[in-house]
Amino acid sequence: MSTSSIQSPISVLAGGNNLGIDFALKNNAEYTLLINNDATVEEKSFLVDMLHAKGDIISPLVKYKVDNQLIYDYGGRVDYLFGHNTHFHSPPSTPPDYIPASVFLSKPKSLKG
């Protein structure tokens, strides 16, 4: 497996992600891994675990601290009627409507749009 890394001249998150996704699509990449610049990976098996997971878009459990309290982000549910979302901080009983965008692995073709 080969990897590529690109520097983005774009300072906004979505613009940089789009740049990476476009690069992956043009170069027929099998996977695209997007990680926010402030995210850290704690597990050595992170990438291997992500590659073995089932699905076209995979996100690990995202953890962060608020007021020194550890918060877990399992994605969430969108209320389309009232235009707001609810984050899941424990494992949901049904698949979430969205996953955390701070880090995810995808097959580029699933992001084409």
C-alpha positions in Angstrom: 0.0 0.0 0.0 1.4 3.4 -0.9 0.4 6.7 0.7 0.3 10.3 -0.3 0.2 13.5 1.7 -0.7 16.9 0.4 -0.3 20.4 1.8 -3.4 22.5 1.5 -3.2 26.2 0.7 -6.8 26.4 1.8 -7.2 27.3 5.5 -10.8 26.2 5.9 -11.6 22.6 6.9 -14.1 21.8 4.2 -11.9 23.3 1.5 -8.9 21.2 2.6 -10.9 18.0 2.8 -12.4 18.6 -0.7 -8.8 19.1 -2.0 -7.8 15.7 -0.5 -10.9 14.0 -1.8 -10.4 15.4 -5.3 -6.8 14.2 -5.2 -7.9 10.7 -4.2 -10.5 10.5 -6.9 -8.1 11.8 -9.7 -5.5 9.3 -8.6 -7.9 6.3 -8.2 -7.1 5.9 -4.5 -8.6 2.9 -2.8 -9.1 4.8 0.5 -9.0 8.4 1.8 -8.1 9.1 5.4 -9.0 12.6 6.6 -7.8 13.7 10.0 -8.2 17.2 11.5 -4.9 18.8 12.3 -5.8 18.9 16.1 -6.7 15.2 16.3 -4.3 12.7 17.8 -4.2 8.9 17.4 -3.6 6.9 20.5 -3.8 3.3 19.2 -0.9 1.8 17.2 -3.4 -0.4 15.4 -5.6 2.6 14.4 -5.2 2.3 10.6 -5.3 -1.5 10.5 -8.5 -1.5 12.6 -10.1 1.1 10.3 -9.2 -0.9 7.2 -10.7 -4.1 8.6 -14.0 -2.4 9.6 -17.0 -3.0 7.3 -18.5 0.0 5.4 -17.6 2.7 2.9 -17.2 5.4 5.5 -15.6 4.5 8.8 -15.1 6.7 11.9 -13.4 5.6 15.1 -14.8 6.5 18.5 -13.8 10.1 19.0 -12.9 11.2 22.5 -12.3 14.8 23.7 -12.4 16.7 27.0 -14.7 19.5 28.1 -14.0 21.1 31.5 -11.6 18.2 32.2 -14.4 15.6 31.6 -13.9 12.9 28.9 -16.7 13.0 26.3 -17.3 10.3 23.7 -18.7 11.1 20.3 -20.6 8.3 18.6 -22.1 10.6 15.9 -25.7 11.7 16.2 -29.2 12.1 14.9 -30.5 15.0 12.8 -33.9 16.4 13.4 -34.8 17.6 9.9 -38.1 19.1 11.0 -36.6 21.5 13.5 -33.1 21.8 12.0 -31.0 20.7 14.9 -28.9 17.7 15.8 -28.3 15.5 18.9 -24.9 14.0 19.6 -24.7 10.5 20.9 -22.3 10.2 23.9 -23.0 6.5 24.4 -23.4 3.7 21.9 -26.7 4.3 20.0 -29.2 1.5 19.6 -29.6 2.4 15.9 -27.0 3.6 13.3 -26.4 7.4 13.6 -27.4 9.8 10.9 -23.8 11.2 10.9 -20.4 10.4 12.2 -17.7 12.7 13.6 -15.9 14.4 10.8 -12.7 15.0 12.7 -11.3 11.7 11.5 -12.7 9.2 9.0 -11.6 6.6 6.4 -13.6 6.4 3.2 -13.6 4.9 -0.2 -13.3 8.0 -2.4 -16.1 6.9 -4.7 -18.6 7.0 -1.8 -17.8 10.7 -1.3 -18.4 11.5 -5.0 -21.2 13.9 -5.4 
